[in-house]
Amino acid sequence: MCIFVGDMSNTIQIRGKLIDLSTPQVMGILNVTPDSFYAGSRVQTEDEIVKRCHQIIDEGASMIDVGGYSTRPGGTEVSEAEEMERLRFGLNIIRRELPDAIISVDTFRTDVARMTVEEFGADIINDVSEGCEAMYRLISRLHVPYILMSQQPTLKKMLMNFAQQVQQLRDFGACDIILDPGFGFGKTLEQNYEIMNEMERLHVMELPLLVGISRKSMIFKLLGTTPTESLNGTTVLNTVSLMKGAHILRVHDVKQAVECVRIVQSLNSQIVK
């Protein structure tokens, strides 16, 4: 059952400024890859990258998540050098076009994460691998927010792992940690929905939550459609996620997600009254 979760008053620090997540934020996806599962997120030429990064911000997102390695099932393996080359190309354009944009980089490789922060001032590292000690030490040294994703199949296992990983990150000196339940990673279709149904339990960690379910297989496999036909299902689950207290939505379709935030915020304001 969906429940409304009130203002969690979470913040993260980016470039020395506190970003208030009590109003949920939208993170738009920009993939500098040829094979990401949703074609609408793939941009490879300079003109495509310019158009996409401006579209993300113009439609109301406050963050851009840039990926150079598709983690879709069956995706082509990409060398570290190739991932770096793709990201350098894309980040150079985005920083030129939108120098003040908050940029998240989607990578599980420590050296890639280091390069994007040191060379391009990447603001957030989004790691789909559940992390490792080398990454934790790097994040603590660079002092950037870190999105810690779970590939665990149940909420119980997820909470146990998160507790250990967050403690390890804090022991190394990391401050800004964002939790991602990892929908679509290491979970069956049924397990994805079981976790979504109980997601509010993750607030026991007292950390911001990011949800990324945009056009994923938990939608189109359930409905017998395709990623291209999954916008309506995405909007439904983004709304459920916000009602359960998500602080950041990672999405392909920014305009629709921003509208979800406005509607759920309006509903929550009525509950407060």
Disulfide bonds with the S-S distance in Angstrom:
none
